[in-house]
Amino acid sequence: LGLAMIFISHDMAVVRHVADRIGVMYAGRLVETGAARAVFSAPGHPYTQALLAAVPASSPRGRATRSLLAGDPPDPFAAAAGCAFAGRCALAQPGCLEARPAPAAAGDADHRVACHRLVAARELGAAAPRDDTLPERVAARIARMRARRAELPG
């Protein structure tokens, strides 16, 4: 349809079913971008991993280990020189506070991650939720949206 939409949410379970491409932002900075499939299957930034780990599982077997982020969010009025996530990141080193990370390729050519410690972040292995099911009411709403889209002249 040639349609573009920006959908802003912290609910990654819904984002998984709505978006084709994802841009994960932390403190106003893009930390990860790519096709939804690539970001969900191999999240490269520790913040993306934390968002995905926070998605509740619909069954106890699908539940990943959940952990809360330590520290406080950065002051939005005091721009950090380095990585904005460094104060809450388990992988941060002194260099993370000094230089802003540039987006780097993370496997898929279209998948980019802004993290000095990309390899270490992947090894950290904060897994994306294994359970792809949606609450029934959300799945029904998405089905209605798709049906309406199919009815549009075009």
N, C-alpha and C positions, 0 to 999 in steps of 0.2 A: 504493500500500500504506500510505500515511500513515507512512512510515518516514523517519527522519532519521539520518544518520551523520556523524561528524566524522572526516575522514581527514587526517592530518598527514604531510606529506612535502615534501622539497625537490626531488623528481623530478617536474618539471612535465610530462614526457611521459606519466606515468601519471595525474597529476591531470587532464590534459586529457580522458582517457577515462573517468574515474570520477565526476567532479564535475559537477553542474549549476550550482552557485554556488561562487565562490572568495573566500576572504579571505586576502590575503597579509599576513603579519606580519613585522616586523623589530624585534628587541629588545623583544618583548612588546607592540608597538603595531601595530594594523591600519593598513597604508599603502595598501591598495587592496582594494576589494570589488566584486563584481558577478557577473553571469551569466558562466559560463565562456567562452562565445562572445565576449562583449564584452572580457573581460580578455585573452584570447589574441589577438584580432584587433587590439586597440589598447591595449597596456599603457601606462598613464600614469605610473606611478611608476618612477624609475630602478632601484630594487631589483627590481621585477617584471621590468623589461627585462633586467636582469642574470641573473635566474633563467632566463628564457626563452632568452637567448643561450647559456646553459651547457648546454642540451639538445643532446646529440650528434645529428647528422643521420645517417640510415641510408644516404645516398648523398652523394658529394662535391659534387654539384651543389646539393643542398639545404642545404649547410653555410653557416651565417651566420658573420660575423666574430665570433670569441670573444675576450672580453677579461676579464681578472681584475680584481676590485675592488681598488682601492688602499686602503691604510690597514688599521687593525685594527678588529675589531668593538668596540662600546662596552662599557664595564664594566656588567654587569647590575645591580650593586649601587649604582651612582651614576647616578640618573635624570637624563637631560639635560633642560635647560629647553626647548630647541628641538627640531628634528627629530633623531631618533635616528640617522638615516642621513647626516646632514650631514658627518660626518668622513670618509665614504667616497664621497660624491657628487661627480661631476664638475661639477655645476651649482650647488653650494652657494655661497651668498653670506653675508655677515655676519648678515643678518636671519634666515637659516635656523637659526642657533645660538641666537637669542634667543627666538623664539616658536614654539610647537608648531603645526604646520599643521593646520587643520581639514579634514575630508573635504569635497571639492567635487565637484559633478557633472562627469563626464567624458564628454560625449556622450550615451550612453544614460542615461535617468532613473535607472536602478538601479545604474549604474556610478559609484563614488565613489573619489576619489584624494586622499590627504592629502599634498600637496606644494605648497610656496609657488611653485614654478617649473613648474607643470603644463604651461603652453604651451611653455616651453623644453624640458621633458622630452619632449614629443611630437615636437618638432622634432629632438631628438637622434637619434631614429629607430633606436634599438637594436631591431632587428626581431625579432619572434617567429619561431621556427623555421617554415620553410615546409613541412617534411616532416611529414605527419600520421601516418606509419606507426609502428607499435609493433614492438618485438621480438616474434618469433613466440610465445615462451613467455608473455609478458605478455598478448598478445591472446588466447591460448588460456585463460588464467586468467580473464580478464574474461568470455569467452564462457561458461565453466563457472558463474561467479557469476550471470550473467543467466539461464542455464537453471535453476539452483536457485531463483532468485527467481520464475521463471514457474511452478514447481511448487508454490509455497506456496499453502495454501488462502486463499481470500480474498475 
